[in-house]
Amino acid sequence: MNTWLSSYPRFLEFAIILYASFYLIIVSIIAVQFLFRYYTLCKPNWARKFGGIGVIVWIFYTLLSGAIYGGSMYIFCNPDDYSDEYMEDIILKYYNRSIKSIPRFLIIPYAEDDTARWNNVVFLLAGVLDLGFQYIIIIYCGVKMNTILKKEMRQQSIVNRKLQKQFFRALIVQTIVPTFLFVLPIAPFLIGPLVYPYVGFGMNFQTGWMYVILSLYPPMDTLAFMLIVSEYKKVILEMFKPVLPKRIKVTSEISTSTVAAFTK
């Protein structure tokens, strides 16, 4: 498989760009989820715009966020003689490969004389701004929703109040998980090259572990809702009811205030 893929370097370059783009797409999807929950709580009429044609608009927004990141990488991070020479010994030492033989996008924002290599700097700034914009949406909507839940949920039924809080907590967990799995691991690679001349030390380590961490996101994201939102737990228990012990009784949060009663 690797031998076959090595015959198509352009495809591998496209795969790198696509992988990088999905990084921002996932974070922007979370931002859209926060917007939807925020409008559902405080501006229900606006929340309707997320349906119908609005679905296309928000899909376009997430794809655009990824395209900005991936596109800027493709445009501004193409290798040149200086970047290849800078990374040549490291690639040979750690991977036993010639740098010319592998598809690559290299981010080296400073030249040997510490002058800025503006192509790479522009990519790093675009990545930080793109990612930062998504987190501005998440933080703003999160703070506003927390305020609304504290003030207005008192007027709603206990069951509905509990369900709304569960959705809010699930969204918070869905933000924390990719923050620890996506944002924090990659932060040194986005910010480190920019501050390297000022901190006086560099980083040099293999990144295979990072891809393992990224692969944990899909199941953990799903588990957040399954474990926190009681109605989801009820549906899951219903699915596995034929194989569950008879002592487990499944009840609905809508009809009762109990998610699942375990009777002896």
N, C-alpha and C positions, 0 to 999 in steps of 0.2 A: 504493500500500500504506500509506504513512504517513498519507495523507488519510483512508483508511478506518479505520485504527487510532485516529486522533485523535477519531473519533466515539464511541469506546468507552473513555472514561477509566477506568472501573472495571476493565475487562479489563487495561489497561496497569498499573494499580496491582497487580492480582493477579500479573501477570507479573514485576513488580519484587520482590514478596514471594517468589515461587517461585524466582527467580534467586538471591536472598539465601539462601533455605533450602538450595538445592543446594550452596552454598558449605560449609555445615557438614555436610551429608550426605556429601560426598566425604571430608572430613577424618575423620569418624566411621567411615566404611567402612575407612579405613586403620588406625584404632585397632582395629577388630574383626579385621582381618587379623593384626595384631601379637598380639592375644589368642589367636587360633587357633594361630599358629605357636608361641607360648609354651607353650600347653597341650599341643600335639603333642609338644614336646620333653620337658617335665617332668611332665605329668599327662595321659597318653593317654586315660584314661577320661573325663576332662572334655572332651577334644577331641571326643568322640562327640556331645556335646550341641550341637555346631554343625550337626549333620545333622538330618534329619527335622523335627520341630516346632521344634527350635532355630533353624532357618533363619528361621522366621516371627518368633521372638523377636528375633533380631539385625537383621532387616529393620526391625522395629518400633523398635528402639533407634536405628538410623540416621535413620529418619524422625522420631522424637521429637526428636533433636538438632537437625535442621533446622527442625522446627516451633517449637521454643523460640526459635530465633533469628529466624525469619521472623515468628512470632506476636508476639514482643515488639516487632519493628519496626512491625508493623501497629497494635498497641495504643498504643505509646508515642511514635511518631514522626510522627503525623499533623500536618500543617501548621496553624499558627495565625497570627494577625495579626502577631505579633512575628517569627516565623521567616520569613514571607513578605516582610516589610519588610526583614529582615536580608539576604536573598538576592536581592531584586528587582533591584538595580542590577547585580550580578554576572551574573545570568542574561541580563539585557538586553544587557550589554556583550559577553559571550563567545558567546552563542548567538542574540542578536537575537530573543528570545522574551519574551513576558510570562509572569511566573511563574504567574499564575493560569490560563494556558492549557495547562499541562503537568501530567501526573500526577507526584506527588512525595511523598517522605518525607524530612523535614528533621531533622538532628541538630544542635541548638544547645544544649549543656548549661548555658550560663550566660546569664543575662539581662544587660541593659545595665548594671545596678548590680553585676554579678559575683555575684549570688545564683544558687543552683543551680536549674535547671529540671529538676525531679526526674523527670519522664517520660522525658526524653532521657537523663539520667544512669542511670536504671534499665536502659534498653536497652543502653547501652554496657557497664555492669557485667555484664548478662546475657550479652552477646556475648563479653566477655573470659573470663568464667567457663566458658561453654559450650565455647569454643575451648580454653581452658587445660586443661579436664578431659580432652579428647581427647589432648592432648599429654602429660599426666601418664601416661595409659595407654601411649602410644607409647614414652615415655622409660623408664618402669619395665620394660615387657616387653622393650625393646631391650637394656637393661643386663643383665637376668636371662638373656636368650638368649645374649648374648655370653659371660657367665660359664659357662653350661652347655656351650656349644660348645667352650670352651677345656678344660673338665674332662672331660666325658663322651664327647666325640666321639673321643677317643683309643682307646676300646674298640670302635669301629665300624670297618667296612672303609674303605679309602681312598676308594673310589668313593662310598659313602654319605656319608662325612664331607665330601667335596668338594661333593656335591650339596646337603647341608644348609647349608654355608657360602654356596653360590651363592644359595639361597633367602633367607638372611639378608641378604646384600648387596643383593639385589633389593628387599627390603622397606625397607632403609635408603635406597636411591635413590628408592623410591616415596614416602618421607617427605620427603626433601630437595627433590624436584621441586615438590610442592605447597607446601612451605614457602616456596620462593623465588618461585613463581608466584602463590600465593594469600595466604599469611599476611603475608609481608613487604610486598607492595604495599598491602595493606589496613590494616596496622598503624597507619600515621599517621592513618587516618580513624577508627579505634576509640580510640586512645590520645591522639592530638593534641588533640581537643576537650576532653578531661578535664584536660590539663596546660597548656592555653593561658594561663590567667591567671598561671601560675607561671613560664613560660619567657619570656613577654613578646613573642613574635612569632607570627605566623600563617602559614598556607600558603594559596596560591591558585593552582591550576593545573587545567587540563582533564584529564579522566580517560579519554579515549578510548583512549589507549595501554594502559590497564590491561586492557581487554576483549580486546585483541589478545594480551596475555600469557596471560590466562586460557584463551584458545582453544588455546594450545600444549599444555595439560596432557594431553588424551586421547591424542594420538599419543606423547608423551614417556613417559607412564605405561606404555603398551604396549611401547614400545621397551626400557624398563628390563628387563623380564623376557625379552624376545626376545634381547637382547644379552648378558645376564649368565648366565641359566640355560641350561646347555649342551643339555639335552634339548629345550628350546624351539627353540634354534638348529637342532638336528637335524631337528625336525619342519618348520621353515620351509624348510630346504634340501631336504627330501624333496618339499615342495610345488612348489618351483621346479626340481626335478631335470630335468624334460623340457627346460628352456630353459637350464640351466647347462652350462658347458663340461664335456666328459667327464673332464677331469683332476681334477675335484672329486669326492672320494669321501666319502660320508656314513656315519658309524658311530655307534653308540649309546654313551652314557655308561654305561648299565647293563651292557652286555656287555663293553665295553672301557673303558679309562681315557682314551680319546681322543674328543673331541667331533666334530671334523671334520678329517680328514687331507687335506692338499692335496699331491698327488703330482705330480711333474713328468713 
